[in-house]
């Protein structure tokens, strides 16, 4: 029951949030189906709750009406208990309910038809990607009429020059546009799609003829001349994993060369190592490197052009790009997923959110304000308004305007306007301006800005008036708020009487476990390691590696090569050792075997010194000695290449079977999965295919080669309290809730009108 109510509320939000808000005539009084103490609940409100919530969390099986009445009764009992505890009078309750009310009120404060039309329009535009250029003649949104007209005339004159071929659009953009990003590129904005520009600009790029220069288009930035260069079908979305070697803005030529060398090294390692390992060790993107570099899916206009082109050029899942450079540095990317635009049904909720929050939101708000200005009577005191606006001085342009209270006698608490006889004073208007003022762009007119603040204040009070009247105008909203109020009380009561108590009452938990041990049992289980693969070669290598722990990986560090009889570490040696240290620090289960060698002409002490110097460099880079295995081979194990006999090499090991699995998969000889755990019969098809006895077993399951190593078979047993604690707490909560409801039914008289219930059941 803890989460049941909020499942109901989710249904309410869907039903009520998506319907057209219309006032409904008052319903006639209904017979009472349930009485709890002196509280009565009508048949109508119960049946409405039943029809909305009868499927609860399991939408495949409806709840019977008698069963639901018990759920409904228990809910109301808990709500009444919460009320009697005074929970509906607390500040926390009022704040939470006000927050929900704000959300639930939104569908009643928007023009649903307008919103749905904007959603449909946005979806159609989403199917098309546009490439456009523009020239911006900047002018403040609150500029004086004279400055606004001057900017408009400049845009018209420039358009005329372009049309008469006195100057090309690109030349005009470079010389006159105030958009510092696109101006050097001749005004080119690249490809983009819906929601990536302001709505007036978007309207033009989706409707204007290609290669034609538009009339001036007004936005908050100023006037735009727009030329559509191309339109193409949407490429959909892609998801990629990214290895980034960052280049700072002030990087030296040596730093840039080092970044390029690092990305090339990473790309070459991808021929041997798994993507995840290389990403973790080489990527500079700290937020994604430990997750394989996976980025959120994106479409056109979301990334830098170079990154987008590289991503969309990858054709098959798993394809890996060549290294390429963007404004952030060097990248290698891997294609994770590619998908076309989703259906309208799938995207509609997301589109609804966007059209109400992007620049279209202003259009929706303007439609609401126009409706409210006809619905409510606004009485304005013009002379007082002018006197108040005159008090807004030039400090407002810098966002630093202040006022002192009490105001002058002519303004103090004087009513500047009324909405249906509800007065609003000059003091309230000044508070509004003071709290919302911000510095504005040069060229802003104080008079125009002051009038905008006043207009916004009136509009805000209109919306607040409408919102305050929703319960009176819309019975369905009133019923919804009653449900929400009950839901908040229900949750708070459950938290106090069941959830919190069950979590902190450790003695109660243990006592419950002692009384019900038989309910918490493990069946007979096999402790085993499973190796599943489609390759005989991989299976053999896995068996060999698993024979001793830590497990030897295929992964190695770069060898350190020394001149004859030398043991001092060079700068290049230290860089290689830093990479080894970084690999160990990024892989907590790794250890490394450091092996030193010497040639026949060197004293035995030389290889020993090489080994000691390498180990000292690793420990200086925060690698503990417990993760280093030393091997001094000296003149033993010589190789044909004499120079390579004077070396220190690095072989990685791991205590994690998952690291071994990654290393084997990096061989690209097939797929292999290594799993270990405790398995009951019937829980794993591979275990079930093997003999149920200690030892190693090889079986084939659906053309897959399976090796099962069972180390122990444990007979059935009762779980310890620690092992069962999660399930115990869950069951203990149910017991506490049951006890609590029993107490409530004793405290409050519960009466059900069986006749009304029979009517509903027919």
C-alpha positions in Angstrom: 0.0 0.0 0.0 2.9 2.3 0.5 3.2 3.2 -3.1 -0.2 2.3 -4.3 -1.7 5.8 -3.8 0.9 7.5 -6.0 0.2 5.0 -8.7 -3.4 6.3 -8.5 -2.2 9.9 -8.6 -0.2 9.1 -11.8 -3.5 8.1 -13.4 -5.1 11.3 -12.2 -2.4 13.4 -13.7 -2.7 11.7 -17.1 -6.5 11.9 -17.1 -6.9 15.4 -15.8 -3.8 16.9 -17.2 -4.7 15.9 -20.8 -8.4 16.8 -20.9 -9.9 20.2 -21.8 -10.7 22.1 -18.7 -14.4 23.1 -18.7 -16.6 24.1 -15.8 -19.0 21.3 -14.9 -22.5 21.9 -13.3 -22.7 21.0 -9.6 -23.7 17.3 -9.1 -26.7 16.4 -7.0 -26.0 15.0 -3.5 -25.2 11.3 -3.7 -26.0 8.5 -1.2 -23.3 7.6 1.3 -21.5 4.3 0.7 -19.0 4.6 3.6 -18.9 6.2 7.0 -15.8 6.4 9.2 -16.5 8.0 12.5 -18.3 11.2 11.6 -16.8 11.3 8.1 -19.0 10.3 5.2 -18.0 9.3 1.7 -20.6 9.3 -1.1 -21.2 6.6 -3.6 -20.3 9.0 -6.4 -16.8 9.9 -5.1 -16.1 6.3 -4.3 -17.1 5.1 -7.8 -15.0 7.8 -9.5 -12.0 6.6 -7.5 -12.8 3.0 -8.4 -13.1 3.6 -12.1 -9.8 5.5 -12.2 -7.8 3.2 -10.0 -9.2 -0.3 -10.3 -6.2 -1.6 -12.2 -3.7 -0.1 -9.7 -0.1 -1.2 -10.5 -1.2 -4.4 -12.4 -3.0 -3.1 -15.5 -3.8 -6.6 -16.7 -6.0 -7.5 -13.8 -8.7 -5.3 -12.4 -9.6 -5.1 -8.7 -13.2 -6.1 -7.8 -15.4 -3.4 -6.4 -15.7 -5.1 -3.0 -12.0 -5.6 -2.8 -11.4 -2.0 -3.8 -13.8 -0.7 -1.2 -11.5 -2.3 1.5 -8.5 -0.6 -0.1 -10.4 2.7 -0.2 -11.5 2.3 3.4 -8.0 1.6 4.6 -6.8 4.7 2.7 -9.4 6.9 4.3 -8.7 5.5 7.7 -5.0 6.5 7.4 -6.0 9.9 6.1 -8.4 10.6 9.0 -5.7 9.4 11.4 -3.2 11.9 9.8 -5.7 14.7 10.1 -6.4 13.9 13.8 -2.6 14.0 14.4 -2.6 17.5 12.9 -0.5 16.7 9.9 -2.6 18.8 7.6 -1.7 21.9 9.6 2.1 21.7 9.3 4.2 24.0 7.1 5.7 21.0 5.4 2.3 19.7 4.4 1.1 23.1 3.1 4.3 23.6 1.1 4.1 20.1 -0.5 0.4 20.4 -1.3 1.0 23.9 -2.8 3.8 22.5 -5.0 1.5 19.7 -6.4 -1.3 22.2 -6.8 0.9 24.4 -9.0 1.6 21.4 -11.3 -2.0 20.2 -11.5 -3.3 23.7 -12.2 -1.2 24.1 -15.4 -3.6 22.3 -17.8 -6.4 24.7 -16.6 -4.2 27.7 -17.4 -3.3 26.9 -21.0 -5.2 26.9 -24.3 -5.2 23.1 -25.0 -6.1 23.5 -28.7 -3.2 25.9 -29.2 -0.8 23.6 -27.5 -1.9 20.6 -29.5 -1.5 22.5 -32.7 2.0 23.6 -31.7 2.9 20.0 -30.9 1.7 18.7 -34.2 3.6 21.5 -36.0 6.7 20.7 -34.1 6.5 17.0 -34.9 6.2 17.8 -38.7 9.2 20.1 -38.5 11.2 17.5 -36.6 11.2 15.4 -39.8 13.2 18.1 -41.6 16.7 19.5 -41.0 17.4 23.1 -42.2 20.6 24.8 -43.1 20.3 28.6 -42.9 22.3 31.8 -42.7 21.4 35.1 -41.1 22.4 38.6 -40.6 21.6 40.2 -37.2 20.9 43.9 -36.8 21.0 44.1 -33.1 18.4 46.2 -31.1 17.2 45.8 -27.5 13.7 44.3 -27.0 12.9 47.4 -24.9 14.5 50.0 -27.2 12.8 53.3 -27.9 10.4 53.4 -30.9 13.0 55.6 -32.6 15.9 53.1 -32.2 13.7 50.2 -33.1 12.6 51.9 -36.3 16.2 52.8 -37.1 17.3 49.2 -36.8 14.4 48.0 -39.0 15.2 50.5 -41.7 18.9 49.4 -41.6 17.8 45.8 -42.1 15.5 46.8 -45.0 18.2 48.8 -46.7 20.7 46.0 -46.3 18.3 43.5 -47.8 17.7 45.8 -50.7 21.5 46.0 -51.4 21.7 42.2 -51.3 18.7 41.8 -53.7 20.3 44.3 -56.1 23.5 42.3 -56.0 25.6 45.3 -54.7 26.9 42.9 -52.0 26.5 39.1 -51.4 24.7 37.8 -48.4 27.9 36.3 -47.1 29.8 39.6 -47.4 27.0 41.5 -45.7 27.0 39.0 -42.8 30.8 39.3 -42.4 30.7 43.1 -42.4 27.4 44.0 -40.7 26.0 41.1 -38.6 26.3 41.4 -34.9 26.3 37.6 -34.4 29.9 37.0 -33.4 29.7 33.2 -34.0 28.2 33.1 -37.4 29.4 36.4 -38.9 32.9 35.1 -39.7 31.3 32.2 -41.5 29.2 34.4 -43.7 26.2 34.0 -41.4 26.1 30.2 -41.8 24.4 28.5 -38.9 24.9 25.0 -40.2 22.1 22.4 -40.0 19.6 22.5 -37.2 16.1 21.5 -36.5 13.0 22.4 -34.4 13.5 23.9 -30.9 17.1 25.0 -31.7 16.2 28.6 -32.5 13.6 31.0 -31.2 10.1 30.4 -32.6 9.8 33.5 -34.9 13.2 32.6 -36.4 12.2 28.9 -36.8 8.9 29.9 -38.5 10.8 31.6 -41.3 13.4 28.9 -41.9 10.7 26.3 -42.2 8.5 28.3 -44.6 10.7 30.6 -46.6 11.8 29.6 -50.2 15.4 28.3 -50.4 18.0 30.8 -51.4 15.6 33.7 -50.9 16.4 36.5 -48.4 13.6 37.1 -46.0 12.0 40.3 -44.9 13.4 41.5 -41.5 12.3 39.2 -38.7 12.0 40.6 -35.1 13.3 38.6 -32.1 14.6 39.8 -28.7 18.1 40.0 -30.2 17.0 42.4 -33.0 16.1 42.2 -36.7 17.3 39.2 -38.7 17.7 38.8 -42.5 17.4 35.0 -43.1 18.4 32.9 -46.1 17.6 29.2 -46.2 20.4 27.3 -47.9 19.1 23.8 -47.8 16.5 21.4 -46.3 17.0 17.6 -45.9 15.2 14.7 -44.3 16.0 14.2 -40.7 18.9 11.8 -40.0 17.3 10.7 -36.8 19.4 10.3 -33.7 22.6 8.4 -32.9 24.3 7.3 -29.7 28.1 7.0 -29.6 30.8 6.3 -27.1 33.6 8.9 -27.0 37.3 8.8 -26.2 38.4 12.4 -25.8 42.0 13.7 -25.5 41.4 17.3 -24.5 43.4 20.2 -25.9 43.3 23.4 -23.9 42.9 26.8 -25.5 46.4 27.9 -24.6 48.1 24.6 -25.5 51.7 24.9 -26.9 52.7 23.2 -30.2 54.3 20.5 -28.1 51.1 20.0 -26.1 49.1 19.7 -29.3 51.5 17.1 -30.7 51.4 15.1 -27.4 47.6 15.1 -27.6 47.7 13.8 -31.2 50.2 11.1 -30.3 48.1 10.0 -27.3 44.9 9.7 -29.4 46.8 7.7 -32.1 48.2 5.4 -29.3 44.7 4.9 -28.1 43.4 4.1 -31.6 46.2 1.5 -32.1 45.4 -0.2 -28.8 41.8 -0.7 -29.9 43.2 -3.4 -32.2 44.2 -5.4 -29.1 42.2 -4.1 -26.1 38.5 -3.7 -25.5 36.9 -0.3 -26.0 36.1 0.0 -22.3 39.7 -0.5 -21.2 41.1 2.0 -23.7 38.5 4.6 -22.8 39.1 4.2 -19.1 42.8 4.6 -19.5 43.1 7.3 -22.2 39.9 9.5 -22.2 40.1 12.9 -20.5 36.3 13.0 -20.2 36.0 12.3 -16.5 32.2 12.0 -16.4 32.0 9.2 -18.9 35.4 7.4 -19.1 34.4 4.8 -16.5 31.2 4.1 -18.3 32.8 3.3 -21.6 32.5 6.9 -22.8 28.8 6.4 -23.6 27.0 9.7 -24.4 23.3 10.4 -24.5 21.7 10.1 -27.9 21.6 13.2 -30.0 20.5 14.6 -33.3 21.5 17.3 -35.7 22.4 20.7 -34.2 23.3 19.3 -30.7 27.0 18.8 -31.1 29.9 20.5 -32.9 29.7 20.0 -36.7 32.9 17.9 -36.8 31.6 15.6 -34.1 28.1 15.2 -35.7 29.5 14.4 -39.1 31.9 11.8 -37.7 29.0 10.2 -35.7 26.5 10.1 -38.5 29.1 8.7 -40.9 29.3 5.5 -38.9 27.0 3.0 -40.5 27.0 -0.2 -38.4 26.7 -0.7 -34.7 30.1 -1.1 -33.2 31.9 0.8 -36.0 34.8 2.9 -34.7 36.0 6.2 -36.3 39.5 7.3 -37.1 40.8 10.0 -34.8 39.4 13.4 -35.6 39.7 16.9 -34.1 37.0 19.2 -32.8 37.1 22.4 -30.8 37.4 20.4 -27.7 40.4 18.2 -28.7 40.9 14.8 -30.4 38.2 12.2 -30.5 37.6 8.5 -31.4 34.0 7.5 -31.4 32.1 4.2 -31.5 28.6 3.8 -32.8 26.3 2.4 -30.0 22.9 2.9 -31.6 21.1 4.6 -34.5 17.4 5.2 -34.7 14.9 7.2 -36.8 12.5 9.7 -35.4 10.0 8.1 -33.0 6.3 8.1 -33.7 4.1 11.0 -32.8 2.6 9.0 -30.0 6.0 8.3 -28.4 7.2 11.9 -28.7 4.0 13.8 -27.8 4.7 14.0 -24.1 8.3 15.3 -24.7 7.0 17.7 -27.4 4.3 19.0 -25.0 6.9 19.8 -22.4 9.1 21.6 -24.9 6.4 23.7 -26.6 5.3 25.0 -23.2 8.8 25.9 -22.0 10.6 27.2 -25.1 9.9 30.5 -26.8 6.5 29.1 -27.9 5.6 29.4 -24.2 5.3 33.2 -24.7 2.7 32.6 -27.4 0.8 30.3 -25.1 1.0 32.8 -22.2 -0.2 35.7 -24.4 -3.2 33.6 -25.4 -4.1 33.0 -21.8 -3.6 36.6 -20.9 -5.9 37.7 -23.7 -8.6 35.3 -22.4 -8.2 36.4 -18.8 -8.5 40.1 -19.8 -11.9 39.4 -21.1 -12.9 37.2 -18.2 -12.0 39.6 -15.4 -12.7 43.3 -15.0 -9.5 45.4 -14.7 -9.9 48.9 -13.2 -6.8 51.0 -13.5 -6.0 54.4 -11.9 -4.1 55.9 -14.8 -2.7 59.0 -13.0 -1.4 56.9 -10.2 0.2 54.5 -12.6 2.0 57.3 -14.4 3.3 58.7 -11.0 4.5 55.3 -10.0 6.3 54.6 -13.3 8.0 58.0 -13.0 9.7 56.7 -9.8 11.6 54.1 -11.8 14.9 55.8 -12.6 17.9 54.9 -14.8 19.3 52.6 -12.1 16.7 50.2 -13.3 18.7 49.7 -16.5 21.6 48.4 -14.4 19.3 46.2 -12.3 20.1 48.3 -9.2 16.9 50.3 -8.6 15.7 50.7 -5.0 12.9 52.2 -3.1 12.2 53.2 0.5 9.1 52.5 2.5 7.0 54.3 3.5 6.5 55.8 0.0 5.4 59.3 -0.5 1.9 60.2 0.8 0.5 60.2 -2.7 1.8 56.6 -3.4 2.0 54.7 0.0 -0.4 51.7 -0.2 -2.4 53.5 -2.9 -4.4 51.2 -5.2 -3.0 51.3 -8.7 -5.4 48.8 -10.2 -8.1 46.2 -9.3 -9.0 42.8 -10.7 -12.7 42.1 -10.0 -12.5 44.4 -7.0 -9.3 42.8 -5.7 -6.9 45.8 -5.1 -3.2 45.9 -5.9 -1.0 48.7 -4.5 2.0 50.7 -5.7 4.0 49.0 -2.9 3.2 45.6 -4.4 4.2 46.8 -7.9 7.5 48.2 -6.6 8.3 44.9 -4.7 7.7 43.1 -8.0 10.1 45.3 -9.9 12.7 45.2 -7.2 12.8 41.4 -7.1 12.8 40.8 -10.8 15.0 43.6 -12.2 18.0 42.6 -14.2 20.7 44.6 -16.1 19.6 45.2 -19.7 21.4 45.8 -22.9 22.6 49.1 -24.1 20.0 51.0 -26.0 17.1 50.0 -23.8 14.5 52.7 -23.2 13.7 53.3 -19.6 10.1 54.2 -20.5 9.5 51.1 -22.5 11.2 48.9 -19.9 9.1 50.4 -17.1 5.9 49.8 -19.0 6.9 46.2 -19.6 7.4 45.6 -15.9 4.0 47.1 -15.2 2.3 45.0 -17.9 4.0 41.8 -16.6 2.9 42.6 -13.0 -0.7 43.0 -14.1 -0.5 39.8 -16.2 1.0 37.9 -13.2 -1.8 39.0 -10.9 -4.4 38.0 -13.6 -3.0 34.4 -13.7 -2.8 34.3 -9.9 -6.5 35.3 -9.7 -7.5 32.6 -12.2 -5.4 30.0 -10.4 -7.0 30.9 -7.0 -10.5 30.5 -8.5 -9.9 27.0 -10.1 -11.7 25.1 -7.3 -14.8 27.4 -7.7 -14.8 27.2 -11.5 -13.9 23.6 -12.0 -15.4 20.9 -9.8 -13.1 18.3 -11.4 -10.1 20.3 -10.2 -11.6 20.5 -6.7 -12.0 16.7 -6.7 -8.5 16.2 -7.9 -7.1 18.5 -5.2 -9.0 16.5 -2.6 -7.4 13.3 -3.9 -4.0 14.9 -3.8 -4.5 16.2 -0.3 -5.4 12.7 0.9 -2.4 11.3 -0.9 0.1 13.6 0.9 -1.5 12.9 4.2 -1.5 9.1 3.5 2.2 9.2 2.6 3.2 11.1 5.7 1.1 8.9 7.9 2.6 5.7 6.4 6.1 7.1 6.7 5.6 7.9 10.4 3.7 4.7 11.5 5.1 2.1 9.2 8.1 2.9 7.0 10.4 4.9 9.3 9.5 2.6 12.3 10.3 -0.5 10.3 13.7 0.8 9.2 15.0 2.1 12.6 13.5 -0.7 14.8 16.4 -3.2 14.5 15.2 -5.1 17.6 11.7 -5.4 16.0 13.2 -6.6 12.8 15.3 -9.3 14.5 12.3 -10.4 16.7 10.2 -10.7 13.5 12.9 -12.8 11.9 13.2 -15.0 15.0 9.4 -15.6 14.9 9.3 -16.3 11.1 12.7 -18.0 10.4 11.1 -20.8 8.4 10.0 -18.2 5.8 13.6 -17.2 5.0 15.4 -20.2 3.6 18.0 -20.9 0.9 17.4 -24.1 -1.1 20.3 -26.4 -1.9 22.8 -24.3 -3.9 25.9 -24.9 -5.9 28.8 -22.4 -5.6 30.2 -22.3 -9.1 32.0 -20.5 -11.9 30.4 -20.6 -15.4 32.3 -20.0 -18.6 30.0 -19.8 -21.7 31.4 -19.2 -25.2 31.0 -20.0 -28.8 34.8 -20.6 -29.3 36.9 -23.6 -28.3 40.0 -21.5 -28.3 38.5 -19.0 -25.9 37.2 -21.7 -23.6 40.7 -23.3 -23.4 42.3 -20.0 -22.6 39.7 -19.2 -19.9 40.3 -22.6 -18.3 44.1 -22.0 -18.3 43.8 -18.5 -16.9 41.3 -19.5 -14.2 43.7 -22.3 -12.9 45.6 -19.7 -10.8 44.7 -16.4 -9.1 45.3 -13.6 -9.8 44.4 -14.2 -13.4 46.9 -13.3 -16.1 45.4 -10.9 -18.6 46.4 -10.4 -22.2 47.2 -6.8 -21.4 50.7 -5.5 -21.1 52.4 -2.2 -20.5 55.0 -0.7 -22.8 58.5 -2.1 -22.3 61.3 0.1 -21.1 64.4 -0.3 -23.3 67.8 0.6 -21.9 71.2 1.3 -23.4 73.9 -1.2 -22.5 74.7 -1.2 -18.8 72.3 1.7 -18.1 69.7 1.6 -15.4 68.7 5.3 -14.9 65.2 6.1 -16.0 64.8 8.6 -18.9 61.9 11.0 -19.3 60.3 8.6 -21.8 60.7 5.7 -19.3 58.9 7.8 -16.6 56.0 8.6 -19.0 55.6 4.9 -19.7 55.7 4.1 -16.0 53.1 6.8 -15.3 50.8 5.1 -17.8 51.3 1.8 -15.9 50.5 3.5 -12.6 47.4 5.2 -14.2 46.2 1.8 -15.5 46.5 0.3 -12.0 44.8 3.2 -10.3 41.9 3.0 -12.7 41.5 -0.7 -12.3 41.2 -1.5 -8.6 41.5 -5.3 -9.1 44.6 -5.1 -11.2 48.2 -6.0 -10.2 51.3 -5.9 -12.3 54.3 -8.2 -12.7 57.4 -6.2 -13.3 60.2 -8.2 -15.0 63.7 -7.0 -15.5 66.3 -8.4 -18.0 69.9 -7.9 -19.0 72.1 -9.0 -21.8 75.1 -11.3 -21.6 77.7 -8.4 -21.4 76.1 -6.7 -18.4 76.7 -7.4 -14.7 73.8 -9.1 -12.9 73.3 -6.0 -10.8 72.2 -3.9 -13.8 68.9 -5.7 -14.3 68.3 -5.6 -10.5 68.8 -1.8 -10.5 66.5 -1.4 -13.5 63.8 -3.4 -11.5 64.3 -1.3 -8.4 64.1 2.0 -10.2 60.9 1.0 -12.1 59.2 -0.2 -8.8 60.3 3.0 -7.0 58.8 5.1 -9.8 55.5 3.2 -9.5 55.3 3.6 -5.7 56.1 7.3 -6.1 52.9 7.4 -8.3 50.8 6.0 -5.5 50.9 2.3 -6.5 51.2 0.2 -3.3 53.8 -2.6 -3.2 51.1 -5.1 -2.6 50.0 -4.7 -6.2 53.4 -5.2 -7.7 55.1 -8.6 -8.3 58.8 -8.5 -8.9 60.8 -10.8 -11.3 64.5 -10.3 -12.0 65.4 -12.6 -14.8 68.8 -11.1 -15.4 70.5 -12.9 -18.3 68.0 -15.7 -18.4 65.3 -15.9 -21.1 67.2 -14.1 -23.8 65.5 -13.1 -27.0 66.8 -12.9 -30.6 66.7 -9.1 -30.6 69.7 -8.1 -28.4 68.4 -4.6 -27.7 65.3 -6.2 -26.1 67.3 -8.2 -23.7 68.0 -4.8 -21.9 64.4 -4.2 -20.8 61.8 -4.0 -18.1 58.4 -5.4 -19.0 54.9 -5.2 -17.5 52.3 -8.0 -17.4 48.9 -7.2 -15.9 46.9 -9.6 -13.7 43.6 -9.3 -12.0 41.6 -10.9 -9.1 38.4 -10.1 -11.0 36.9 -12.7 -13.3 35.1 -9.9 -15.1 38.5 -8.3 -16.0 39.5 -11.7 -17.4 36.3 -11.8 -19.4 37.0 -8.4 -20.9 40.6 -9.4 -21.8 39.4 -12.6 -23.5 36.7 -10.7 -25.4 39.3 -8.2 -26.6 40.9 -11.1 -28.5 37.9 -11.0 -30.9 37.9 -14.8 -31.3 34.2 -14.9 -30.3 32.1 -14.0 -27.3 32.7 -15.3 -23.8 30.8 -14.8 -20.5 32.3 -15.6 -17.1 29.9 -15.7 -14.1 30.3 -16.8 -10.6 27.9 -17.2 -7.7 25.6 -19.5 -5.8 22.9 -21.1 -7.9 19.8 -23.1 -6.9 18.4 -25.7 -9.2 16.2 -24.2 -11.9 17.7 -20.8 -11.7 20.4 -21.2 -14.4 20.1 -23.3 -17.5 23.8 -23.9 -17.8 24.1 -25.2 -14.2 21.1 -27.4 -14.8 22.8 -28.9 -17.8 25.8 -30.0 -15.8 26.1 -32.8 -13.1 25.1 -31.5 -9.7 28.4 -32.4 -8.0 31.7 -30.8 -7.0 34.1 -30.7 -9.9 34.6 -29.4 -13.4 32.0 -30.2 -16.0 31.9 -29.5 -19.8 28.5 -29.4 -21.5 27.0 -28.0 -24.7 23.8 -25.9 -24.5 22.2 -24.7 -27.7 25.5 -24.7 -29.6 27.3 -22.9 -26.8 30.3 -24.4 -25.1 29.9 -24.4 -21.3 32.4 -25.1 -18.6 31.0 -25.4 -15.1 33.4 -25.5 -12.1 31.5 -26.3 -8.9 33.5 -25.7 -5.8 30.9 -26.4 -3.1 27.3 -27.7 -2.8 25.5 -26.2 0.2 22.5 -28.1 1.7 19.3 -26.1 2.3 19.5 -23.8 5.3 17.8 -20.9 7.0 19.2 -17.5 6.0 21.0 -15.5 8.6 19.3 -12.3 9.8 21.9 -10.3 7.7 21.1 -12.3 4.6 17.3 -12.0 5.1 17.2 -8.4 6.3 15.8 -6.9 3.1 12.9 -9.4 2.9 12.4 -9.2 6.7 12.0 -5.4 6.6 9.5 -5.7 3.8 7.4 -8.3 5.7 7.8 -6.4 9.0 6.3 -3.3 7.3 3.3 -5.3 6.2 2.8 -6.5 9.8 3.1 -3.0 11.2 0.6 -1.8 8.7 -1.8 -4.6 9.6 -1.5 -3.8 13.3 -2.0 -0.1 12.7 -5.1 -0.6 10.6 -6.5 -2.9 13.3 -6.0 -0.2 15.9 -7.7 2.4 13.6 -10.7 0.2 13.1 -11.1 -0.1 16.8 -10.7 3.7 17.2 -13.1 4.7 14.4 -16.4 3.1 13.6 -16.5 1.9 10.0 -19.9 1.4 8.4 -20.5 0.2 4.8 -23.8 0.7 3.0 -24.2 -2.8 1.6 -27.2 -1.7 -0.5 -25.2 0.9 -2.3 -22.4 -1.6 -2.8 -24.8 -4.1 -4.3 -26.0 -1.5 -6.8 -22.5 -0.8 -7.9 -21.6 -4.4 -8.2 -24.5 -5.1 -10.7 
